């Protein structure tokens, strides 16, 4: 089994920045890429950004130009640099597999709160 641990969330004012980290441990040999997802209260979980270990990245339209995903496939870690944060970015952020099913069991996530 794979365990996912997210960290780096917090409270920040609009326009500020945060850097999220995710570490995957366990049977990680089948991870071909990882993504960041978020879930705001009352909303469904959505993909924010994904990275394939071949180098391709993908971003939701709402975060393009503000968020940057990066990762280390040898360490099975993935990061999300979030700049120019907006109140609508407030959510619990999770990492998981990207473009590969089945998804792993979700971690606890890390809460990002952006105040206006």
N, C-alpha and C positions, 0 to 999 in steps of 0.2 A: 504494500500500500504506500501511497504517497501522502506525505503531510505537507501542508502549505501554511506558511506563517507570514503574515503581512505586518508591516510596521511603518512608522513615519507619519501617521496622521496627527492631526491637532487642530487647533483653532487659529485662524489667520484672518486678517482683514482683507477685504476685496482689493485686488491688485497685488497681493502678496504671492509668495511661492512656498511650495512644500516639495519634498522628495520622498516618495514612497519606495519601500524595499519589500521584496518577496523572496523567500527562500523555500525551495522544494527539497524534501529529503525522503529517503526510502527508495522504492523501486523506480528510479527516475530514468531508466534507460530508454523508455519509450517517449520521452518528451521531445517533440520536434519544434516546439515553439510555445511561447507563453503569452498570456494576455492579461490586461487589467480590465476589470468589470466594476460597475458601481450600481448601488441600489439606494435610491432616495426614498424617504417615507411615502408610502402609497403608490410607488412606481415599481415596475418590473426591473429586474436586473438587466443591465445593458452592457454591451462591449464598449469600452472606452478606447483601448489601443491594443494592438497585437503585434508581436514580432515573431518571425520565423527564424530559426537558426541559420537559414540560408541568407538572411539579411533583409528580407522584405518586412516592411512595417505598414501598419494600417491604423487609421484614426477615425473616430467618429467625427462627423462634421462639426459638432458643437465644441470640439477641443482642438481642432486643427490649428496649427500655428501657435498654440499655447502650451500644449503638453508634448513631451518627448519620452518615448519608451526606449529603453536599452536593456541589454542583458548579457549574461555570461553563460554560454551553454555548457561549459565545463563544470561550472559551479551550480548550474541550474538556479540561477538567481535572475531576477528581473527587477528593473527600476522604472519609476515613473516620475519624471521631473515635471512639476506642474507650476506654470508661471501665469501671471495675469489672472489669478483666480477670481471667480465670480460667485456670488451667493448661490446661483443655480448649480454650482459644482458640489454643493454640500451633499454628502452621501457617505455610505459605508463602501469602501473600496476593497475589492477582492482580486486575487490573482488565480489563474487556473490555466488549463490547456487552451491553446489557440488553434482553431481549425482542425481539431482532432477530437473524436468521440471515442469512448465516453469521457465526460468530464470527471475529474477527480472529486472526491468529497471536498466541499467548500471549507475553507478555514474560517476563522472568526472575523476576518476583515479588519480594516483600520478606519476609524471614523475621521472624516474631513469635514470641518465646519468652517464656512466662509461667512464672515459677518460683513454687513453693508456699512 
